Amino acid sequence: METLAEIIIAYPTAHRASSASLSAFALRHLNASSMGPTNQEVLNAASRLYAVLPLTGGKVGATNLWRKSVDETLSFGWEALYSLRTTFPFGGRRLRLLPFYVHIS
């Protein structure tokens, strides 16, 4: 993944077609979906790969890909917080957090 991140930095538009599959690949490692403990080196490599993927959009599309990446990251964080928060009762009943939407202009 580290080598792939370096190649994307050098030739970003050459990987435009595989951007969605590379994003899914990196997110699979970042969301800790495996049953065992996450290897720190793999986690760092996946986060670096995910961070350089917006470059594949070129001068015009990089902004939209970066925004989508930030929205997905915030959504993942809110889902994690919500799943942790719903495991603890609040005053004898479960507290439900309202969804939080971020609009970046």
N, C-alpha and C positions, 0 to 999 in steps of 0.2 A: 504494500500500500504506500510505503514511503517513496519507492521508486516511481510508482504511478503518479503520485502527487507532484514529484519533480518534473515528470514528463508533461503533465498538464500545465504546469507553470511555463515550461519552455514552448509548448505547442498547444495553446488552449483551444483554438477553434477546430483543431483536428479531432477533438474528442466531443464535439457538440452533439453528435448523434447518440453517443452512449452516456450522455450526462444523466439521464433519468435512471438507468440501470446502475451506474456508479453511485448515484445518490442512495438508491435502495440498498446497495451493497454496504456502503459506509454506515447507514442508519441501522442496519441489522447488527453491526458490531457495537454501535453506540448505545442502543437501547437495552443492552444486556439481556437479550432474550435467551441466551444459553443458560442451562441449569447450573453450571459451575461458576466459580469466581472468574471475573474478567481479568485477563492479563493486561497489565498497565501499558506495556509496550504496544500491544495491539490496539488498545483504546486510544493511545496518543497518535498512532499512525492513522487510525480511522478518523479521528477528529481533524487531523491535518488534511487528509483527503477531502473530507466534507467541506472544510474551509476554503479549499481552492476550486471547488466545482463551479462556483458562480463565474469564474474566469472563462468557462467554456461558452458563455453567451456572447463574447466579443464586446466591442465598445458599447453597443446599443443594448443588448440583452442581458449584460452582466448585472445591471441594476435590478431588473425584474427577478433574476435568479437569486440574487442576494436577499432581496425582500422575501421571496418565497422561503428561503432557508431560515431567515430570522423568524418568520411566522410559524414554520414547522417546529423550530426549536422552542419557541414560547408555548406553543400548543402542547408539545411533549412535556414541558415543565409543569404546566397547569394540570395536565392529566395525571402526572405523577403526584402532585400535591393533593389533588382531589381524591385519588385512590388511597393515599395515606390518611387523609382527613376523615374519610367516611368509615374508617375502621374504629374510630373512637367516638363513643356516644357523647352527646352534648346535652346535659340536663335530662337524661333519660330518653332522648330521641336523637336521631342522627341529624347532623347539620349538613345541609346541602349547599355547596358553593355555587353561586351563579356563574355561568360561563363568562370568561373575560376575553374580550376581543380587542386587539390592538389595531388601530388604523394609523399607518405611517403615511403621511402625505409627501 
